[in-house]
Amino acid sequence: MAARKSQHPARERDQLPAAAGNHKVQPWTAVTNQALDVAWRTVKGPVMLGISFLAAALCHFRSLYLYLGHRLKWWSGYLQRKFKKNLSVEAEVDLLGYCAREWKGETSRAKLMRKAYEELFWRHRVKCIRQVKGDNYDALRSVLFQILSQGLSLPSWMKEKDIIKLPEKLLFSQGCNWIQQYSFGPEKYTGPNVFGKLRKCVELLKSQWTEFSGIKDQHKRGNMCNCLFSDESLEHKLYEALKFIMLYQVIEVYEQVKSEKAIPSLYRLLFSRETSSDPLSFMMNHLNFIGDTCGLQQIDMLILGHSLEVRIKVFRLSKFNTRDFQVYYPEERHREWPEICLLTENDRHYHIPVFQV
């Protein structure tokens, strides 16, 4: 017993400082925890209020972000639609993609149109389409756009004559004072100043045509076309000039009829109709309504092609699988005349096909 007691005191002496240290740490831990608890209870209210405010602010900014994104998307679409609306000849789009969007469903007409577009794509190598604004000038617009964008030269007869003076020539040399009844499409302007207005229109046509034909850079011509065919006022003047050119050609051919000279067959067809037996009736019953209440008829397309010395090829999609699916204005081939191409789904509105290169 004595021996055992002599061993334990040393061990107990080693353990006593540790035990004493433990008794000293515990009070400081409790004090620290108590201080933190008091501090948290003091700041808990403001912290929770701040977190709630931050969450509300984030929610508000998220809602504001979504609202501004929605408005920005709306305005972007609006501006795109407005800009697109001002372009009377739109940019190229994939032909079959356009067909798929425009002709859905299983109606007989939709199936016919899809087959016609597939025919254009696979057999005639048409890869894209340029949509043309569907008003009563669209045939004239489609033809003139291609003439200018391709940089075609002026017709030979326009190079030989000063076409700017044609209105006055018809008035003073040929006594065509009835041209005062000429109507400028939807403007429906008539009166003594008709000849002055026609002169300005023809002058604009000649200057634009001459400028475009002198540009060899196709990309530059394309950019200029985009500018020109987004200005409605200039466009209408150009189309009225084309109408007047058609009228001038009809007058010239009619003079040949009176002199018993041979004339192209298309004019014989024109003058055989009661509503266009002479230039005046042609103007009053047909030409004056173009651009206003109607577009070009097939006989008008013939006169337009002959007047501008271009051969207009038209794919008539509604006539698919018939001999009239592909027609020409005029039908006769002239080796020196360039060829331009249109397509129509209903013989009223025209678009521009773009061929694979």
C-alpha positions as CSV (number, residue, x, y, z in Angstrom):
1,M,0.0,0.0,0.0
2,A,2.8,2.3,0.9
3,A,4.6,1.5,-2.3
4,R,1.5,2.2,-4.4
5,K,0.9,5.5,-2.6
6,S,4.4,6.5,-3.4
7,Q,3.8,6.1,-7.1
8,H,0.4,7.9,-7.5
9,P,1.3,11.4,-6.1
10,A,3.7,11.9,-9.0
11,R,1.0,11.1,-11.6
12,E,-1.5,13.3,-9.7
13,R,0.9,16.1,-9.7
14,D,1.2,15.9,-13.6
15,Q,-2.6,15.9,-14.0
16,L,-3.4,18.8,-11.7
17,P,-2.2,21.6,-14.0
18,A,-4.2,20.2,-16.9
19,A,-7.3,20.0,-14.8
20,A,-6.7,23.5,-13.6
21,G,-6.3,24.7,-17.2
22,N,-9.6,23.2,-18.2
23,H,-11.4,25.0,-15.5
24,K,-9.9,28.3,-16.9
25,V,-10.9,27.7,-20.6
26,Q,-14.5,26.9,-20.1
27,P,-15.4,30.3,-18.6
28,W,-13.8,32.1,-21.7
29,T,-15.7,29.9,-24.1
30,A,-19.0,30.6,-22.4
31,V,-18.3,34.3,-22.3
32,T,-17.5,34.3,-26.1
33,N,-20.6,32.3,-27.0
34,Q,-22.7,34.6,-24.8
35,A,-21.1,37.7,-26.4
36,L,-21.8,36.3,-29.9
37,D,-25.3,35.5,-29.0
38,V,-25.9,39.0,-27.6
39,A,-24.3,40.5,-30.7
40,W,-26.4,38.3,-33.1
41,R,-29.6,39.2,-31.3
42,T,-28.6,42.9,-31.6
43,V,-27.9,42.8,-35.4
44,K,-30.4,40.0,-36.3
45,G,-33.2,42.4,-37.1
46,P,-31.2,44.8,-39.4
47,V,-29.4,41.9,-41.1
48,M,-32.7,40.1,-41.9
49,L,-34.2,43.4,-43.0
50,G,-31.2,43.9,-45.3
51,I,-31.4,40.4,-46.7
52,S,-35.1,40.9,-47.4
53,F,-34.4,44.2,-49.1
54,L,-31.7,42.7,-51.2
55,A,-33.9,39.8,-52.2
56,A,-36.7,42.3,-53.1
57,A,-34.2,44.4,-55.1
58,L,-32.9,41.4,-57.0
59,C,-36.5,40.3,-57.8
60,H,-37.3,43.9,-58.9
61,F,-34.2,44.1,-61.1
62,R,-35.0,40.7,-62.6
63,S,-38.5,41.8,-63.5
64,L,-37.1,45.0,-64.9
65,Y,-34.6,43.1,-66.9
66,L,-37.2,40.8,-68.3
67,Y,-39.5,43.7,-69.1
68,L,-36.7,45.7,-70.9
69,G,-35.7,42.6,-72.8
70,H,-39.3,42.1,-73.9
71,R,-39.6,45.7,-75.0
72,L,-36.3,45.7,-76.8
73,K,-37.3,42.5,-78.7
74,W,-40.6,44.2,-79.6
75,W,-38.9,47.4,-80.9
76,S,-36.3,45.4,-82.7
77,G,-39.0,43.4,-84.5
78,Y,-40.9,46.6,-85.2
79,L,-38.0,48.4,-86.7
80,Q,-37.1,45.3,-88.8
81,R,-40.7,45.1,-90.0
82,K,-40.7,48.8,-90.8
83,F,-37.4,48.7,-92.6
84,K,-38.4,45.5,-94.4
85,K,-41.7,47.2,-95.4
86,N,-39.8,50.0,-97.0
87,L,-37.8,47.6,-99.2
88,S,-40.1,46.9,-102.2
89,V,-37.8,44.1,-103.3
90,E,-36.7,41.9,-100.4
91,A,-33.4,40.1,-99.9
92,E,-32.9,36.6,-101.3
93,V,-34.4,33.7,-99.3
94,D,-34.2,30.0,-99.9
95,L,-36.8,28.9,-102.5
96,L,-37.9,25.6,-100.9
97,G,-37.9,27.2,-97.5
98,Y,-40.1,30.0,-98.7
99,C,-42.4,27.4,-100.3
100,A,-42.7,25.4,-97.1
101,R,-43.7,28.5,-95.2
102,E,-46.2,29.8,-97.7
103,W,-47.8,26.6,-98.9
104,K,-48.6,24.4,-95.9
105,G,-51.5,22.0,-95.7
106,E,-52.9,19.3,-98.0
107,T,-55.2,21.3,-100.3
108,S,-54.9,20.6,-104.0
109,R,-53.5,24.1,-104.6
110,A,-50.9,23.8,-101.9
111,K,-49.8,20.5,-103.3
112,L,-49.6,22.0,-106.8
113,M,-47.5,24.9,-105.6
114,R,-45.1,22.7,-103.8
115,K,-44.6,20.6,-106.9
116,A,-44.1,23.7,-109.0
117,Y,-41.5,25.1,-106.7
118,E,-39.7,21.8,-106.6
119,E,-39.7,21.8,-110.4
120,L,-38.1,25.3,-110.3
121,F,-35.5,24.1,-107.8
122,W,-34.4,20.8,-109.4
123,R,-35.0,21.3,-113.1
124,H,-34.6,25.0,-113.7
125,R,-31.9,25.5,-111.0
126,V,-33.7,28.3,-109.1
127,K,-32.2,28.4,-105.7
128,C,-33.7,31.5,-104.1
129,I,-36.5,34.0,-104.5
130,R,-36.8,37.7,-103.9
131,Q,-40.2,38.8,-102.8
132,V,-41.6,41.9,-104.5
133,K,-44.0,44.3,-102.9
134,G,-47.5,43.2,-103.9
135,D,-49.1,46.4,-105.2
136,N,-50.3,47.3,-108.7
137,Y,-46.8,48.3,-109.8
138,D,-45.1,44.9,-109.0
139,A,-44.7,43.7,-112.6
140,L,-43.0,47.0,-113.6
141,R,-41.0,46.8,-110.3
142,S,-39.8,43.3,-111.0
143,V,-38.7,44.0,-114.5
144,L,-37.0,47.3,-113.7
145,F,-35.2,45.9,-110.7
146,Q,-33.6,43.2,-112.8
147,I,-32.7,45.6,-115.6
148,L,-30.9,47.9,-113.1
149,S,-29.4,45.2,-110.9
150,Q,-28.0,43.4,-113.9
151,G,-26.6,46.6,-115.4
152,L,-28.4,46.1,-118.8
153,S,-27.9,48.8,-121.3
154,L,-30.5,51.1,-122.7
155,P,-32.6,49.8,-125.6
156,S,-31.1,50.7,-129.0
157,W,-34.0,53.0,-130.0
158,M,-33.5,55.0,-126.7
159,K,-29.9,55.5,-127.6
160,E,-30.8,57.0,-131.0
161,K,-33.5,59.3,-129.6
162,D,-33.6,61.9,-126.8
163,I,-36.4,60.2,-124.8
164,I,-36.5,63.2,-122.4
165,K,-38.1,65.3,-125.2
166,L,-40.7,62.6,-126.2
167,P,-43.6,64.1,-124.2
168,E,-43.2,67.5,-126.0
169,K,-42.7,65.8,-129.3
170,L,-46.0,64.0,-129.0
171,L,-47.7,67.2,-128.1
172,F,-46.3,69.6,-130.7
173,S,-45.2,67.3,-133.5
174,Q,-47.9,64.7,-133.5
175,G,-50.7,66.7,-131.9
176,C,-51.4,64.2,-129.1
177,N,-52.9,66.8,-126.8
178,W,-55.2,64.1,-125.4
179,I,-52.2,62.9,-123.3
180,Q,-53.3,65.6,-120.9
181,Q,-55.8,62.9,-119.7
182,Y,-52.9,60.7,-118.7
183,S,-53.2,59.5,-115.1
184,F,-50.2,58.9,-112.8
185,G,-51.3,55.7,-111.0
186,P,-52.8,56.3,-107.5
187,E,-52.0,60.0,-107.8
188,K,-54.6,60.4,-110.5
189,Y,-53.1,63.7,-111.6
190,T,-54.3,65.1,-114.9
191,G,-54.1,68.5,-116.4
192,P,-52.0,70.8,-118.5
193,N,-48.8,70.1,-116.5
194,V,-48.9,66.4,-117.5
195,F,-46.2,66.8,-120.1
196,G,-43.9,68.5,-117.6
197,K,-44.4,65.7,-115.1
198,L,-43.9,63.1,-117.7
199,R,-40.6,64.8,-118.8
200,K,-39.3,64.6,-115.2
201,C,-40.2,61.0,-114.9
202,V,-38.6,60.1,-118.2
203,E,-35.5,62.1,-117.3
204,L,-35.2,60.2,-114.0
205,L,-35.5,56.9,-115.8
206,K,-32.8,57.7,-118.3
207,S,-30.4,59.0,-115.7
208,Q,-30.8,56.1,-113.4
209,W,-30.7,53.5,-116.2
210,T,-27.5,55.1,-117.7
211,E,-25.9,55.3,-114.3
212,F,-26.6,51.7,-113.4
213,S,-25.5,50.3,-116.8
214,G,-22.2,52.1,-116.4
215,I,-21.3,50.3,-113.1
216,K,-19.4,47.1,-113.5
217,D,-19.3,46.1,-109.8
218,Q,-22.3,43.9,-109.2
219,H,-22.1,44.4,-105.4
220,K,-22.2,48.2,-105.8
221,R,-25.2,47.9,-108.1
222,G,-27.0,45.7,-105.6
223,N,-26.5,48.3,-102.8
224,M,-27.7,51.1,-105.1
225,C,-30.8,49.1,-106.0
226,N,-31.6,48.6,-102.3
227,C,-31.4,52.4,-101.8
228,L,-33.5,53.1,-104.9
229,F,-36.2,50.5,-104.3
230,S,-36.8,51.8,-100.8
231,D,-37.8,55.3,-102.0
232,E,-41.5,55.0,-102.9
233,S,-41.6,58.5,-104.5
234,L,-38.7,57.8,-106.9
235,E,-40.0,54.4,-107.7
236,H,-43.4,55.7,-108.7
237,K,-41.8,58.2,-111.1
238,L,-39.8,55.4,-112.7
239,Y,-42.8,53.2,-113.2
240,E,-44.8,56.1,-114.7
241,A,-41.9,56.7,-117.1
242,L,-42.1,53.0,-118.1
243,K,-45.9,53.4,-118.7
244,F,-45.2,56.4,-120.9
245,I,-42.6,54.5,-122.9
246,M,-45.2,51.8,-123.5
247,L,-47.6,54.5,-124.6
248,Y,-45.1,56.1,-126.9
249,Q,-44.4,52.7,-128.6
250,V,-48.1,52.1,-129.1
251,I,-48.4,55.6,-130.7
252,E,-45.4,54.9,-133.0
253,V,-46.8,51.6,-134.1
254,Y,-50.2,53.0,-134.7
255,E,-48.7,55.6,-137.0
256,Q,-47.2,52.7,-139.0
257,V,-50.7,51.1,-139.2
258,K,-52.1,54.3,-140.7
259,S,-49.2,54.2,-143.2
260,E,-50.1,50.5,-143.9
261,K,-46.7,49.3,-142.8
262,A,-46.1,45.9,-141.3
263,I,-46.2,45.8,-137.5
264,P,-45.4,43.2,-134.9
265,S,-48.2,40.7,-134.2
266,L,-48.6,41.7,-130.6
267,Y,-49.8,45.2,-131.7
268,R,-52.2,43.7,-134.1
269,L,-53.7,41.8,-131.2
270,L,-53.7,45.0,-129.2
271,F,-55.5,47.1,-131.8
272,S,-58.0,44.3,-132.5
273,R,-59.6,44.8,-129.0
274,E,-62.4,47.2,-128.7
275,T,-60.9,48.7,-125.5
276,S,-57.6,49.4,-127.2
277,S,-58.3,50.0,-130.8
278,D,-56.1,53.1,-130.8
279,P,-53.6,54.8,-128.5
280,L,-56.2,57.0,-126.8
281,S,-58.4,54.1,-125.9
282,F,-55.4,52.0,-124.8
283,M,-54.4,54.8,-122.4
284,M,-57.9,55.5,-121.1
285,N,-59.0,51.9,-120.6
286,H,-55.8,50.2,-119.6
287,L,-52.7,52.2,-119.0
288,N,-54.2,54.8,-116.7
289,F,-55.3,52.1,-114.2
290,I,-51.9,50.5,-113.9
291,G,-50.4,51.3,-110.5
292,D,-53.8,52.3,-109.2
293,T,-56.5,49.6,-109.5
294,C,-54.8,47.0,-111.5
295,G,-51.4,45.7,-112.7
296,L,-50.2,44.6,-116.1
297,Q,-52.1,42.1,-118.2
298,Q,-50.4,39.7,-120.5
299,I,-50.8,42.0,-123.5
300,D,-49.2,44.8,-121.4
301,M,-46.3,42.5,-120.6
302,L,-45.8,41.9,-124.3
303,I,-45.7,45.7,-125.0
304,L,-43.4,46.2,-122.0
305,G,-40.9,43.6,-123.2
306,H,-41.0,45.0,-126.8
307,S,-40.6,48.6,-125.6
308,L,-37.6,47.9,-123.4
309,E,-36.1,45.3,-125.8
310,V,-35.9,42.6,-123.2
311,R,-37.4,39.1,-123.4
312,I,-39.4,38.5,-120.2
313,K,-39.6,34.8,-119.2
314,V,-42.3,34.1,-116.6
315,F,-42.9,30.9,-114.6
316,R,-46.7,30.7,-114.1
317,L,-46.8,28.3,-111.1
318,S,-50.6,27.9,-111.2
319,K,-50.1,26.5,-114.7
320,F,-47.7,23.7,-113.6
321,N,-47.8,20.6,-115.8
322,T,-49.3,22.6,-118.7
323,R,-47.7,24.2,-121.8
324,D,-48.4,27.6,-120.2
325,F,-46.1,26.9,-117.2
326,Q,-43.3,28.8,-118.9
327,V,-44.2,31.8,-121.2
328,Y,-42.2,34.6,-122.9
329,Y,-43.1,38.2,-123.5
330,P,-42.6,38.7,-126.4
331,E,-42.7,35.2,-127.8
332,E,-40.3,35.9,-130.6
333,R,-36.7,35.5,-129.8
334,H,-34.4,38.4,-130.5
335,R,-30.7,37.4,-130.4
336,E,-29.5,40.8,-129.2
337,W,-32.2,41.2,-126.5
338,P,-31.3,40.1,-122.9
339,E,-33.6,37.8,-121.0
340,I,-35.0,38.4,-117.5
341,C,-37.1,36.1,-115.5
342,L,-40.1,36.4,-113.2
343,L,-42.4,34.0,-111.4
344,T,-46.0,34.3,-110.4
345,E,-48.4,32.2,-108.4
346,N,-51.6,33.9,-109.7
347,D,-50.8,35.9,-112.8
348,R,-51.3,39.1,-110.8
349,H,-48.3,39.5,-108.4
350,Y,-44.7,38.7,-109.5
351,H,-41.5,37.8,-107.7
352,I,-37.9,37.4,-108.8
353,P,-36.3,34.0,-109.1
354,V,-32.5,33.8,-108.4
355,F,-30.7,31.1,-110.3
356,Q,-27.8,28.9,-109.2
357,V,-24.5,30.2,-110.6
